Structures are given as structure tokens and as C-alpha cells.
Amino acid sequence: MLPINVFSASLVAAGFFLVLRAFFPMFRSHIGPFGRYLMRGAMGVAVVSLARSGYWDFLQYLLGDGWPEVRAYLGGQAASAAFNLAMLFPISDFLKARWHLIPENERHQWHWWASWAHPNTRCILYRGKR
């Protein structure tokens, strides 16, 4: 029987393959910038999650006793930094999608990376371009 992490990663991998299959045909359609960024973000999360599961769950299971050597060669736990950095691309896509939901007459006051704060401006952080 498969270890629980491999079994659960298999379910997640199947789900993310379905997400990719669902969104990929729509990627080239004319859905506007909000939809394009939202789909690209969802597809990015799916790809990074598949890669992370592949590295930490499937590869470890397939390599068995050879896993410690391969893991050490690939940087050990530090390899997670690559997955974390890759996840910044979908995060930026989601924030850009949110930026496109800001009313057009206000959009010039906001950076895409601060779009999470719209419409509330009461915070310690400076949120708008003003």
C-alpha cells in the first residue's frame, strides 16, 4: 500500500491536472485582463504544486533508499526555496487580477502589489501611489 503522503499527493496531483485541463483551453480566449491573470495564477499554482509534490512525495517514494543522496545533491530542504520563489509568479498574477477589479477611475491611485488593500486605506502600510 502507498504511504499516506504519496496517496494524498496523488489525489492533489490529479486535482491539479484537472485544474490545468479546465483552464488551459480558455487561456487564449478573449476574457480580458482580469480573467487572464486569474487563470494564469490558477495554472501557476497548479504547476508549482505539481512540481513540489513531485519532488517531495513522488520522487522520494520512487527513489526509496536512494532519496537521501538525491535530496542532498538537489540542495536538501533548501530546494523548497525554488518552489517558494516560483509561487511568487502566481501571487503576482492574482494581485494583478485584483487590481483590474479596482474601478478604472481609482486604478491610477493603486499599484498592483497593493491591490489587496483596496478599498480600505486605513493601515500602517502606505497602499496607494498618491
C-alpha positions in Angstrom: 0.0 0.0 0.0 1.1 3.5 -0.8 2.3 5.7 2.1 -0.3 8.3 3.1 1.8 11.2 1.8 2.1 9.6 -1.7 -1.6 8.7 -1.7 -2.7 12.2 -0.7 -0.2 13.8 -3.1 -1.7 11.6 -5.9 -5.2 13.0 -5.1 -3.8 16.5 -5.2 -1.9 15.9 -8.4 -5.0 14.5 -10.1 -6.9 17.5 -8.9 -4.3 20.0 -10.2 -4.1 18.2 -13.5 -7.9 18.7 -13.8 -7.4 22.4 -12.9 -4.8 22.7 -15.7 -7.1 20.8 -18.1 -10.0 23.1 -17.2 -8.3 26.4 -17.6 -5.8 25.7 -20.4 -8.3 25.8 -23.3 -9.7 29.2 -22.1 -6.2 30.7 -21.7 -6.2 32.1 -25.3 -9.9 33.3 -25.2 -10.8 36.9 -25.0 -11.7 37.1 -21.3 -10.0 40.4 -20.5 -7.0 41.1 -18.2 -8.8 40.1 -15.0 -9.7 36.7 -16.3 -6.3 36.2 -18.0 -4.4 37.0 -14.8 -6.8 34.9 -12.7 -6.4 31.9 -14.9 -2.7 32.3 -15.2 -2.4 32.5 -11.4 -4.5 29.3 -11.0 -2.5 27.5 -13.6 0.8 28.7 -11.9 -0.3 27.4 -8.5 -1.2 24.1 -10.1 2.2 23.7 -11.9 4.2 24.7 -8.8 2.1 22.4 -6.6 2.6 19.5 -9.0 6.4 20.2 -9.1 6.6 20.4 -5.3 4.6 17.1 -4.8 6.7 15.5 -7.5 9.9 16.5 -5.6 8.8 15.8 -2.0 6.4 13.0 -2.4 6.7 11.1 -5.7 10.4 11.3 -6.2 11.1 10.3 -2.6 8.8 7.3 -2.9 10.2 6.2 -6.3 13.9 6.5 -5.2 13.4 4.8 -1.9 16.8 4.3 -0.3 18.5 6.5 -2.9 16.4 9.5 -1.9 18.9 10.9 0.7 21.7 11.2 -1.8 19.5 12.8 -4.5 18.0 15.1 -1.9 21.4 16.2 -0.8 22.6 16.7 -4.4 19.5 18.9 -5.1 20.1 21.0 -2.0 18.1 19.3 0.7 15.5 21.4 2.4 16.8 24.5 0.6 15.2 23.2 -2.6 11.9 24.4 -1.1 13.1 27.9 -1.8 12.8 27.2 -5.5 9.2 26.2 -5.1 8.5 29.2 -2.9 10.1 31.6 -5.4 8.1 30.1 -8.2 4.9 30.6 -6.2 5.6 34.4 -6.3 4.6 34.4 -10.0 1.0 33.2 -9.4 0.8 35.5 -6.4 1.6 38.5 -8.6 -0.9 37.3 -11.2 -3.7 37.1 -8.5 -2.8 40.6 -7.3 -2.8 41.9 -10.8 -6.2 40.3 -11.4 -7.5 42.1 -8.2 -6.0 45.4 -9.5 -8.2 45.1 -12.5 -11.3 44.9 -10.3 -10.5 48.4 -8.9 -12.8 50.9 -10.6 -11.0 52.4 -13.5 -11.2 55.9 -12.1 -9.4 54.8 -9.0 -6.9 52.4 -10.5 -4.2 55.0 -11.2 -4.0 55.5 -7.4 -3.0 51.9 -6.7 0.0 49.7 -7.5 -0.9 46.1 -8.4 1.0 44.8 -5.4 -1.1 47.0 -3.1 -4.4 46.0 -4.7 -5.1 43.6 -1.8 -5.8 46.7 0.3 -8.5 48.3 -1.9 -10.8 49.9 -1.0 -9.7 50.4 2.7 -6.9 52.8 3.1 -6.7 52.7 6.9 -3.5 50.8 7.6 0.1 51.3 8.8 1.4 50.5 5.3 1.3 53.0 2.5 -1.0 51.5 0.0 -1.6 53.9 -2.8 0.6 55.9 -5.2 -0.9 59.3 -4.1 
